[in-house]
């Protein structure tokens, strides 16, 4: 059995900490049972649980190409990633995942796969249930098997799985239909009829989805499907597959399960009420503050409030109202101001445009013994000022050593890469007709492959 973590979120529900490159699943604010001083992210927590359950060896992560660096930064370089060339909703993501399993991991079409979201907050019994899904699917002779959590309250935050008959004594129920986020009153009625919270877990044979891919006249080879990804319908898995399936069953899960994709839910699992440079007065009640900026945040007399500040913006919200954040920021079009990469971090300090010339100033940190790609830019110059540490820089095939205080200029077309010898920080000023990674031509990611002397 294979498992797939869908990790392609757009990063709006936990703004301003999340953005298109650092979606909610990568934010490190969740309580870490092993070390209170080192909080963990959702994806790190789930991967640890998968590993503990023995499910990580046959597991892949499906994510957009812009998130590959942060995944490797948090989970390591050995992680298998099915890369989406663009975001196209959950059905295309699942289809690409199945083609990756067949092409890259050489899975058989009759093998079973479990698709699950990357961000559930749950206990180890959830992963024990995942391990049972293959036998449940095969024994039930169903097309698709789901997991439904037993509701602990009539919540309007979740979708519901409706059974054909309530009180079924077997290890699964026959699914009659679905209800998406009802009112609390409606949820109460659904629970009385035996409805379960929809955990967003799908189990089926790989062939089930690959046959759908072929029905669109597309190849099920991962590399060909990647190149023709835009030809898949931009539709959810629920609408494209579940609503058209005749034989769906659901296994009930009775352990802890929460969706912590909103500020209100996330603050309940934070390792501390305050993170960063924060002064929380004793008059505050149920107030959570995360501050990634250097300047302090002081809160006095607040109640049921979440405050979050980063280089991407500042949020001040009543916790119960924080679910409206996506409506407020959906039209924001500026690029992410913070990125976490495999080798370090990037923080945008300033951007400007004048007479068609773009200028961007970024602070870049590179971890010890890590290196950037060897690349060049066609339409911009760069100027680096080393602030901290020592670095080896390759410029057009020539290696040179630089240290704090040194300034390096890279005219457009200059091939360059940097390796941190002891942890470095530098300012990068871009001057030209493009910002950030719009104009980047990578030659290699591997420092040892660079032809330099």
C-alpha positions as CSV (number, residue, x, y, z in Angstrom):
1,X,0.0,0.0,0.0
2,X,1.2,3.5,-0.9
3,X,0.4,6.8,0.8
4,X,0.2,10.3,-0.6
5,X,0.3,13.5,1.3
6,X,-1.4,16.3,-0.6
7,X,0.5,19.5,0.2
8,X,-0.3,22.1,-2.4
9,X,-2.3,24.7,-0.4
10,X,-2.3,28.3,-1.6
11,X,-1.3,29.8,1.8
12,X,-4.2,32.3,2.5
13,X,-6.0,30.8,5.5
14,X,-3.1,31.6,7.9
15,X,-2.0,34.9,6.4
16,X,0.4,36.7,7.1
17,X,2.6,33.8,8.2
18,X,1.5,31.7,5.2
19,X,2.0,32.7,1.6
20,X,2.2,30.9,-1.7
21,X,5.6,29.4,-0.9
22,X,5.2,28.9,2.9
23,X,1.7,27.5,3.2
24,X,0.0,26.7,6.5
25,X,1.5,23.2,6.7
26,X,5.1,24.6,6.9
27,X,4.6,27.1,9.8
28,X,6.5,26.1,12.9
29,X,4.3,27.0,15.8
30,X,2.8,23.6,16.9
31,X,3.8,22.0,20.2
32,X,6.7,19.6,19.8
33,X,6.4,16.8,22.3
34,X,10.2,16.2,22.2
35,X,11.3,19.8,22.7
36,X,9.2,22.7,23.9
37,X,11.8,25.2,22.7
38,X,11.7,23.9,19.1
39,X,8.2,24.0,17.7
40,X,7.2,21.9,14.8
41,X,5.2,22.4,11.6
42,X,2.1,20.4,10.5
43,X,4.1,18.5,7.8
44,X,6.9,17.7,10.2
45,X,4.4,16.4,12.8
46,X,2.5,14.2,10.3
47,X,5.7,12.8,8.7
48,X,7.0,11.8,12.1
49,X,3.7,10.0,12.8
50,X,3.8,8.3,9.4
51,X,7.4,7.2,10.1
52,X,6.4,5.9,13.6
53,X,3.6,3.9,12.0
54,X,5.9,2.4,9.3
55,X,4.1,4.2,6.5
56,X,6.8,6.7,5.3
57,X,8.8,4.3,3.1
58,X,6.1,4.1,0.5
59,X,4.9,7.6,1.0
60,X,5.2,10.6,-1.4
61,X,4.3,14.2,-1.1
62,X,2.5,16.0,-3.9
63,X,3.2,19.8,-3.9
64,X,3.7,22.7,-6.3
65,X,7.2,23.2,-7.6
66,X,7.6,26.4,-5.5
67,X,7.3,24.3,-2.3
68,X,10.0,21.7,-3.1
69,X,12.7,23.7,-1.3
70,X,10.8,24.2,1.9
71,X,9.7,20.5,2.0
72,X,13.3,19.4,1.7
73,X,14.4,22.0,4.3
74,X,12.0,20.6,6.8
75,X,12.0,16.8,6.0
76,X,15.3,16.2,4.2
77,X,16.6,15.7,0.7
78,X,15.5,12.1,0.5
79,X,11.7,12.9,0.4
80,X,10.0,11.7,-2.7
81,X,8.0,14.6,-4.3
82,X,5.5,14.5,-7.1
83,X,5.8,18.1,-8.4
84,X,2.7,20.0,-9.8
85,X,3.7,22.4,-12.5
86,X,0.7,24.5,-11.5
87,X,-2.2,24.4,-9.0
88,X,-5.3,22.8,-10.5
89,X,-7.3,21.5,-7.6
90,X,-7.4,18.1,-5.9
91,X,-8.4,15.8,-8.8
92,X,-5.4,16.7,-11.0
93,X,-3.1,16.5,-7.9
94,X,-4.4,13.0,-7.2
95,X,-4.0,12.0,-10.8
96,X,-0.5,13.2,-11.0
97,X,0.3,11.4,-7.7
98,X,-0.9,8.1,-9.1
99,X,1.1,8.5,-12.3
100,X,4.2,9.3,-10.2
101,X,3.6,6.1,-8.2
102,X,3.4,4.0,-11.4
103,X,6.2,5.7,-13.4
104,X,8.8,6.6,-10.7
105,X,8.1,4.1,-8.0
106,X,7.0,1.3,-10.4
107,X,3.8,0.6,-8.5
108,X,1.4,-1.9,-10.0
109,X,-2.0,-0.4,-11.2
110,X,-3.8,-2.9,-8.9
111,X,-1.8,-1.6,-5.8
112,X,-3.8,0.4,-3.3
113,X,-3.1,4.0,-2.4
114,X,-4.3,6.2,0.4
115,X,-4.6,9.9,-0.2
116,X,-4.6,12.2,2.8
117,X,-4.2,15.9,3.6
118,X,-1.0,17.0,5.1
119,X,-2.5,19.0,8.0
120,X,-4.7,16.9,10.3
121,X,-4.0,17.2,14.0
122,X,-4.5,13.7,15.2
123,X,-3.1,10.9,17.4
124,X,-1.3,7.7,16.5
125,X,-4.5,5.7,16.3
126,X,-5.3,7.6,13.1
127,X,-2.3,6.1,11.4
128,X,-3.2,2.7,12.7
129,X,-6.5,3.2,10.9
130,X,-4.7,4.2,7.7
131,X,-2.9,0.9,7.8
132,X,-6.2,-1.0,7.9
133,X,-7.7,0.9,4.8
134,X,-6.3,-1.5,2.2
135,X,-8.0,-4.6,3.8
136,X,-11.2,-2.6,4.4
137,X,-11.3,-1.6,0.7
138,X,-10.6,-5.1,-0.6
139,X,-12.9,-6.9,1.9
140,X,-15.8,-4.5,1.1
141,X,-15.3,-4.7,-2.6
142,X,-15.9,-1.0,-2.8
143,X,-14.6,1.4,-5.4
144,X,-13.4,3.9,-2.8
145,X,-12.9,3.8,1.0
146,X,-13.0,6.9,3.2
147,X,-12.2,7.7,6.8
148,X,-14.9,9.5,8.8
149,X,-14.2,10.8,12.3
150,X,-16.9,10.3,15.0
151,X,-18.1,13.9,15.7
152,X,-17.6,15.2,19.3
153,X,-19.8,18.2,18.6
154,X,-22.2,19.6,16.0
155,X,-19.6,21.6,14.1
156,X,-20.2,23.8,11.0
157,X,-16.5,23.8,10.1
158,X,-16.4,20.3,8.6
159,X,-18.0,18.3,5.8
160,X,-20.1,15.3,6.8
161,X,-20.3,11.7,5.4
162,X,-23.9,10.4,5.5
163,X,-24.4,6.7,5.9
164,X,-27.1,4.7,4.2
165,X,-28.0,3.0,7.6
166,X,-26.9,4.3,11.0
167,X,-25.7,1.9,13.7
168,X,-23.9,-0.5,11.3
169,X,-22.0,-3.0,13.3
170,X,-19.3,-3.8,10.7
171,X,-16.0,-2.0,10.4
172,X,-17.3,0.3,7.7
173,X,-20.5,2.0,6.6
174,X,-22.0,2.3,3.2
175,X,-21.9,5.9,2.1
176,X,-25.2,7.5,1.0
177,X,-23.9,11.0,0.3
178,X,-22.1,14.1,1.6
179,X,-23.1,17.4,3.2
180,X,-20.6,20.3,3.1
181,X,-20.4,22.5,6.2
182,X,-24.0,22.6,7.4
183,X,-25.3,24.9,10.1
184,X,-24.9,23.8,13.7
185,X,-28.6,22.9,13.8
186,X,-28.2,20.9,10.6
187,X,-25.0,19.2,11.9
188,X,-27.0,18.1,15.0
189,X,-29.5,16.4,12.8
190,X,-26.8,14.7,10.7
191,X,-25.1,13.4,13.8
192,X,-28.3,11.9,15.0
193,X,-28.5,9.9,11.7
194,X,-24.9,8.6,12.2
195,X,-23.0,11.1,10.0
196,X,-19.2,11.3,10.4
197,X,-16.8,14.2,9.9
198,X,-15.1,13.9,6.5
199,X,-11.4,13.5,7.1
200,X,-10.5,14.0,3.4
201,X,-8.9,10.6,3.2
202,X,-9.4,8.5,0.0
203,X,-8.4,4.9,-0.5
204,X,-8.6,3.1,-3.9
205,X,-6.7,1.1,-6.4
206,X,-4.2,3.2,-8.5
207,X,-5.9,1.9,-11.7
208,X,-9.2,3.7,-10.7
209,X,-7.6,7.1,-11.2
210,X,-5.3,6.2,-14.1
211,X,-8.2,5.0,-16.1
212,X,-9.8,8.4,-15.6
213,X,-6.7,10.1,-16.9
214,X,-6.7,7.9,-20.0
215,X,-10.4,8.8,-20.5
216,X,-9.3,12.4,-21.1
217,X,-6.9,11.2,-23.9
218,X,-3.8,11.7,-21.7
219,X,-0.9,9.5,-20.9
220,X,-0.6,8.0,-17.4
221,X,3.2,8.4,-17.6
222,X,4.2,11.0,-15.0
223,X,6.6,13.0,-17.1
224,X,4.1,13.2,-20.0
225,X,1.3,14.1,-17.7
226,X,3.4,16.7,-16.1
227,X,3.9,18.4,-19.5
228,X,0.2,18.1,-20.3
229,X,-1.1,18.9,-16.8
230,X,-3.1,21.9,-17.9
231,X,-5.3,19.6,-20.0
232,X,-6.7,17.9,-16.9
233,X,-9.9,19.4,-15.6
234,X,-9.5,22.0,-12.9
235,X,-11.9,20.3,-10.5
236,X,-12.0,18.8,-7.0
237,X,-11.6,15.0,-6.4
238,X,-15.0,15.1,-4.7
239,X,-16.8,16.4,-7.8
240,X,-14.8,14.4,-10.4
241,X,-14.7,11.1,-8.6
242,X,-16.7,10.7,-5.4
243,X,-20.0,12.1,-6.8
244,X,-19.7,9.7,-9.8
245,X,-18.8,6.6,-7.8
246,X,-21.5,4.0,-7.1
247,X,-19.9,2.0,-4.3
248,X,-18.2,4.1,-1.5
249,X,-17.7,3.0,2.0
250,X,-16.3,4.8,5.1
251,X,-14.4,3.5,8.1
252,X,-15.1,5.2,11.4
253,X,-12.3,6.8,13.4
254,X,-12.9,7.4,17.0
255,X,-9.6,9.0,18.1
256,X,-8.6,12.7,18.2
257,X,-9.0,14.5,14.9
258,X,-8.9,18.2,14.2
259,X,-8.5,20.5,11.2
260,X,-6.1,23.2,12.3
261,X,-6.1,25.1,9.1
262,X,-7.7,28.2,10.7
263,X,-6.2,30.7,13.2
264,X,-8.6,29.8,15.9
265,X,-7.9,26.1,15.7
266,X,-4.1,26.6,15.3
267,X,-3.7,28.8,18.4
268,X,-5.2,25.9,20.4
269,X,-2.2,23.8,19.5
270,X,0.5,26.4,19.8
271,X,3.4,25.5,22.1
272,X,3.1,29.0,23.7
273,X,0.6,31.8,23.7
274,X,3.3,34.2,22.5
275,X,6.1,33.6,20.0
276,X,8.7,36.3,19.2
277,X,9.2,39.8,20.6
278,X,5.9,40.1,22.5
279,X,4.7,41.7,25.8
280,X,1.4,40.2,26.8
281,X,-0.1,42.2,29.8
282,X,-1.8,40.2,32.5
283,X,-5.1,41.9,31.6
284,X,-5.3,39.9,28.4
285,X,-7.5,36.9,28.1
286,X,-7.3,34.1,25.5
287,X,-4.9,36.1,23.4
288,X,-2.3,34.5,21.1
289,X,0.4,36.5,19.4
290,X,3.1,35.4,16.9
291,X,5.6,38.1,15.9
292,X,8.3,37.4,13.3
293,X,9.4,41.1,13.2
294,X,12.2,42.7,15.1
295,X,10.0,45.4,16.7
296,X,8.0,44.4,19.8
297,X,4.2,43.9,19.9
298,X,2.5,45.0,23.2
299,X,-1.1,43.8,24.0
300,X,-3.2,45.2,26.8
301,X,-6.7,44.2,27.8
302,X,-7.4,42.1,24.7
303,X,-9.8,39.1,24.8
304,X,-10.3,36.2,22.4
305,X,-7.8,37.8,19.9
306,X,-5.1,36.5,17.6
307,X,-2.3,38.9,16.4
308,X,0.2,37.8,13.8
309,X,2.9,39.9,12.3
310,X,5.4,39.0,9.6
311,X,7.1,40.7,6.6
312,X,4.0,39.9,4.6
313,X,1.6,41.9,6.8
314,X,-0.1,42.2,10.2
315,X,-3.3,40.4,11.3
316,X,-5.5,41.5,14.2
317,X,-8.6,39.4,14.5
318,X,-11.2,38.0,16.9
319,X,-10.4,34.3,17.1
320,X,-14.0,33.2,16.1
321,X,-14.0,35.7,13.1
322,X,-10.5,34.7,11.9
323,X,-12.0,32.2,9.3
324,X,-12.9,35.3,7.2
325,X,-9.2,36.0,6.5
326,X,-9.2,34.4,3.1
327,X,-11.9,36.7,1.9
328,X,-9.8,39.7,2.9
329,X,-6.5,38.7,1.3
330,X,-7.7,36.8,-1.8
331,X,-7.0,39.7,-4.0
332,X,-3.4,40.4,-2.7
333,X,-1.1,40.0,-5.7
334,X,2.3,40.9,-4.4
335,X,5.0,38.2,-4.2
336,X,5.9,36.4,-0.9
337,X,8.2,38.4,1.3
338,X,9.6,35.4,3.1
339,X,10.8,32.1,1.8
340,X,12.2,29.0,3.5
341,X,14.6,27.1,1.2
342,X,16.5,23.8,1.5
343,X,19.6,25.8,2.1
344,X,18.4,28.7,4.2
345,X,15.9,31.6,4.2
346,X,15.1,34.7,2.1
347,X,13.5,37.9,3.5
348,X,12.5,40.7,1.2
349,X,13.3,44.0,2.8
350,X,12.3,46.5,0.1
351,X,11.0,46.6,-3.5
352,X,10.5,49.5,-5.9
353,X,9.9,50.3,-9.6
354,X,11.0,53.5,-11.3
355,X,11.1,54.2,-15.0
356,X,10.7,50.5,-15.8
357,X,13.7,49.5,-13.6
358,X,12.9,47.1,-10.7
359,X,15.0,47.2,-7.5
360,X,14.7,44.6,-4.7
361,X,16.7,44.2,-1.5
362,X,16.7,40.8,0.1
363,X,18.4,39.4,3.2
364,X,19.6,35.9,2.6
365,X,20.8,33.4,5.2
366,X,22.6,30.2,4.1
367,X,23.1,27.4,6.6
368,X,26.6,26.0,7.3
369,X,28.0,23.8,4.5
370,X,24.9,24.5,2.3
371,X,25.0,26.0,-1.2
372,X,22.8,27.7,-3.7
373,X,22.3,26.5,-7.3
374,X,24.8,27.6,-10.0
375,X,22.8,30.0,-12.2
376,X,22.6,33.3,-14.1
377,X,20.1,36.1,-14.8
378,X,19.5,37.6,-18.2
379,X,17.7,40.8,-17.3
380,X,19.2,42.0,-14.0
381,X,22.4,42.7,-12.1
382,X,23.0,41.7,-8.5
383,X,25.1,43.2,-5.8
384,X,25.9,41.2,-2.7
385,X,27.2,42.5,0.6
386,X,28.5,39.8,3.0
387,X,27.3,40.6,6.6
388,X,28.2,37.6,8.6
389,X,30.4,34.5,8.0
390,X,32.7,33.2,5.3
391,X,31.7,31.9,1.9
392,X,33.1,30.3,-1.2
393,X,31.7,31.9,-4.3
394,X,32.0,30.6,-7.9
395,X,31.9,33.3,-10.5
396,X,32.0,32.1,-14.2
397,X,34.0,29.0,-13.1
398,X,36.4,30.8,-10.8
399,X,36.3,30.0,-7.0
400,X,37.0,32.9,-4.6
401,X,36.7,33.3,-0.8
402,X,34.7,36.1,0.7
403,X,34.0,37.2,4.3
404,X,32.0,39.9,6.2
405,X,32.4,43.3,4.7
406,X,33.1,42.1,1.1
407,X,31.0,43.4,-1.8
408,X,30.4,41.3,-5.0
409,X,28.8,42.5,-8.2
410,X,27.2,40.1,-10.7
411,X,26.3,41.8,-14.0
412,X,23.5,40.1,-16.0
413,X,24.7,36.9,-17.6
414,X,27.3,36.1,-14.9
415,X,27.2,32.5,-13.7
416,X,27.4,32.3,-10.0
417,X,26.8,30.1,-6.9
418,X,27.7,30.5,-3.2
419,X,28.6,27.9,-0.5
420,X,28.4,28.8,3.2
421,X,31.5,27.7,5.1
422,X,30.2,28.6,8.6
423,X,26.8,30.1,8.2
424,X,26.5,33.3,6.3
425,X,24.1,36.2,5.9
426,X,24.3,38.8,3.1
427,X,22.3,41.5,1.5
428,X,21.3,41.0,-2.2
429,X,20.3,44.0,-4.2
430,X,18.7,43.2,-7.6
431,X,18.6,45.9,-10.3
432,X,16.9,45.2,-13.6
433,X,13.7,44.3,-15.4
434,X,12.6,41.4,-13.2
435,X,12.1,40.5,-9.5
436,X,13.2,37.4,-7.6
437,X,13.0,34.0,-9.4
438,X,11.2,35.2,-12.6
439,X,14.5,35.4,-14.3
440,X,16.7,32.6,-13.1
441,X,18.5,30.1,-15.3
442,X,19.8,27.2,-13.2
443,X,22.7,25.1,-14.5
444,X,23.0,22.7,-11.6
445,X,21.8,22.4,-7.9
446,X,24.9,20.3,-7.0
447,X,27.9,22.2,-5.9
448,X,30.3,19.3,-6.8
449,X,29.0,19.3,-10.4
450,X,30.1,22.9,-11.0
451,X,33.1,23.1,-13.4
452,X,35.3,25.5,-11.4
453,X,38.9,26.1,-10.5
